[in-house]
Amino acid sequence: MEIDVFTLFPQAFEWFRAQRHVANALSTGLRLECVNYRDHTPLNAGQVDDTPFGGGAGMVLRVDVVEAALRARYGRDPVELREDRRVVALTPSGRLLDEELVSELARAPALTLLSGRYEGFDERVLEHFASDRLSIGRYVLAGGELAAMVVCDAVIRKLPGALGHADSALEESFSEALEGAPEYPHYTRPAEYRGWRVPEVLLSGHHARVREWRLAQSRERAGKRRPLP
Ligand SMILES: C[S@@+](CC[C@H](N)C(=O)[O-])C[C@H]1O[C@@H](n2cnc3c(N)ncnc32)[C@H](O)[C@@H]1O
């Protein structure tokens, strides 16, 4: 898989690239690269943004700057690019990221993430260059870099070779294996701590009963913690 992150702060991804599962995936074929809008701006003095028409606070990331960066990277008109590549603009009002969308993105051979800053993108970026608009939650971050890392983190841990134990990603919260329910509780040593005892079934060594108990716990949690509408 190849992931390109367009950003004004590529250095923010250095820490991310060194995380174990990301490093594992990078060593087994993932390509994760950053493109700095500023390196491709057609404007003077590295300008990438401008004041909003109609007035108001803040600066807006220019459409010509985003186009120049996309063209420099892919050598194509970005309007056509999105026909055969997922070009995901990060924006607070986009489709909410969930497990289903993460799995969908993880199946894509290539992904482009557009991070905004300031007041966000000129609307024409979203209308004409993006195939998707994605939000990591109904709150506003200062920039798209953390949102891009959230998307990359969730997607990359689904790639073969990313996790030490491939099974970890199969049976976890919201997975098909758990019928989309939250994961069951985990415990480790000590078996008793301050009088808080680990459920006996987990110490029984009886795999079928453990499995049954876990599924029941997971289903119970799904009932108790329904997502907010
Ligand atoms: C300060 S925000 C712009 C917010 C915009 N003025 C609004 O009210 O929707 C700057 C950039 O951060 C990113 N961003 C902020 N919150 C986000 C979220 N919840 N999900 C995805 N991206 C987000 C986007 O790329 C956005 O363009």
The ligand as an SDF file (V2000), in Angstrom:
LIG
                    3D

 27 29  0  0  0  0  0  0  0  0999 V2000
   -8.8680   24.6750   12.3730 C   0  0  0  0  0  0  0  0  0  0  0  0
   -9.3250   23.4050   11.2600 S   0  0  0  0  0  0  0  0  0  0  0  0
  -10.4880   24.2230   10.2260 C   0  0  0  0  0  0  0  0  0  0  0  0
  -11.8730   24.1700   10.7640 C   0  0  0  0  0  0  0  0  0  0  0  0
  -12.9040   24.7790    9.8410 C   0  0  0  0  0  0  0  0  0  0  0  0
  -12.8090   26.2090    9.8220 N   0  0  0  0  0  0  0  0  0  0  0  0
  -14.3000   24.3620   10.3140 C   0  0  0  0  0  0  0  0  0  0  0  0
  -14.8860   25.0840   11.0980 O   0  0  0  0  0  0  0  0  0  0  0  0
  -14.7430   23.2820    9.9130 O   0  0  0  0  0  0  0  0  0  0  0  0
   -7.9190   23.2320   10.2330 C   0  0  0  0  0  0  0  0  0  0  0  0
   -7.7550   21.8680    9.6120 C   0  0  0  0  0  0  0  0  0  0  0  0
   -7.6150   20.8850   10.6170 O   0  0  0  0  0  0  0  0  0  0  0  0
   -8.1170   19.6480   10.1640 C   0  0  0  0  0  0  0  0  0  0  0  0
   -9.1130   19.1660   11.1390 N   0  0  0  0  0  0  0  0  0  0  0  0
   -9.5250   19.8250   12.2440 C   0  0  0  0  0  0  0  0  0  0  0  0
  -10.4080   19.0980   12.9360 N   0  0  0  0  0  0  0  0  0  0  0  0
  -10.5540   17.9390   12.2650 C   0  0  0  0  0  0  0  0  0  0  0  0
  -11.3570   16.7700   12.4770 C   0  0  0  0  0  0  0  0  0  0  0  0
  -12.1520   16.6690   13.5220 N   0  0  0  0  0  0  0  0  0  0  0  0
  -11.2540   15.7560   11.5820 N   0  0  0  0  0  0  0  0  0  0  0  0
  -10.4450   15.8620   10.5120 C   0  0  0  0  0  0  0  0  0  0  0  0
   -9.6640   16.9460   10.2580 N   0  0  0  0  0  0  0  0  0  0  0  0
   -9.7210   17.9750   11.1200 C   0  0  0  0  0  0  0  0  0  0  0  0
   -8.6940   19.8710    8.7730 C   0  0  0  0  0  0  0  0  0  0  0  0
   -7.7570   19.4450    7.8090 O   0  0  0  0  0  0  0  0  0  0  0  0
   -8.8810   21.3840    8.7470 C   0  0  0  0  0  0  0  0  0  0  0  0
   -8.8070   21.8940    7.4330 O   0  0  0  0  0  0  0  0  0  0  0  0
  1  2  1  0
  2  3  1  0
  2 10  1  0
  3  4  1  0
  4  5  1  0
  5  6  1  0
  5  7  1  0
  7  8  2  0
  7  9  1  0
 10 11  1  0
 11 12  1  0
 11 26  1  0
 12 13  1  0
 13 14  1  0
 13 24  1  0
 14 15  1  0
 14 23  1  0
 15 16  2  0
 16 17  1  0
 17 18  1  0
 17 23  2  0
 18 19  1  0
 18 20  2  0
 20 21  1  0
 21 22  2  0
 22 23  1  0
 24 25  1  0
 24 26  1  0
 26 27  1  0
M  CHG  2   2   1   9  -1
M  END
$$$$
